[in-house]
Amino acid sequence: MPQKKKSAESRNPMHMLRYIFQIEQLIRNGEYPNANKLNKILRTNFSRSTFGRYIEILRDEYKAPIEYDYQKNGYYYTDSTFSLNQVMLKEGELLTLSTILPLLEQYKNTPMEKAYRDLMNKLIMMLPDSITVDSALINNEVHFISDPITTLEKGVFENVLKATKTHFTLEMEYKSAQNTEYEERRFNPYHIICQKGSWYVLGYSHFSQAIRLYAMPRIRNCRITKDKFSIPKDFKLEEHIDVQMGAWGSGSERFKVEIEFVKGLKTYVMERTWHKGQTIRENPDGTVYLSFETNQLDQTVSWILSFAGGAKVLNPPKLRNYVHDAARRILGEEFN
């Protein structure tokens, strides 16, 4: 059994990378490693074929100048200046990675924030000693303007994520947007969604006996039960969310949205991909036509209003009415 465990570990990509780095370090230090020496130093139980596979990865994928010394019964570098650190992560690549750090804001209050930061630190540690990293480099030159971040109760994200992966029912206290008090809920989580700075979980609500979208900031006292569930075979994620437009709104009906943008927005609109499968073209008068399909009309309304009158709804009529009603509410006009 222990030998099988080591074998499984050796096939894990993260473990493989760790062992490759350890082997490379031994070679660079002039230890002339072989399978027996590696097992003794790392207290592993790798076969010669597994060790040989790691040597092949170093030689073939990372172009390491490796040769075998028959007198010393181990491997060495024919070029003593070679370092796997220089191959794995160059300074320019670190600069690229550093621009990603601000995006971690959307993972605040989730276990992923720490995991991603730990990964970044490990990547920085791969740099050769000759390269130094100025801490000012990380934040000052690149900024991302993101939506406001919501706050989750401690343990909510962990339990929702675990229950979603293992298909166990959750018990929780939940407060809907319309209610002021929390209520007991049982929920089968199917899918986790991050939208506009906030986290949601889509699944089956035992209370509503239907598919519902729960906002994680409104969840408290979340716990995993021992009750297993199965996702229905006829469940289709695309019937409940639109990854381009959003996840708010549970209607499964899809609409063909057609919009005309004013000439002044031509460059701004045409240089972007607004929706997968969109049709976009410039009209003879300089206006821009855009169409796509979505089941998220409410989110489409908010998006159209963000153009401050620069976007006109052509179709569907239902969307035109939604935009018209929203505009009247903004102006404080009374409905007849």
Summary of the structure (lengths in Angstrom):
residues: 336
radius of gyration: 27.5
end to end distance: 76.3
largest distance: 95.9
contacts: 867
relative contact order: 0.06
helix: 40%
strand: 23%
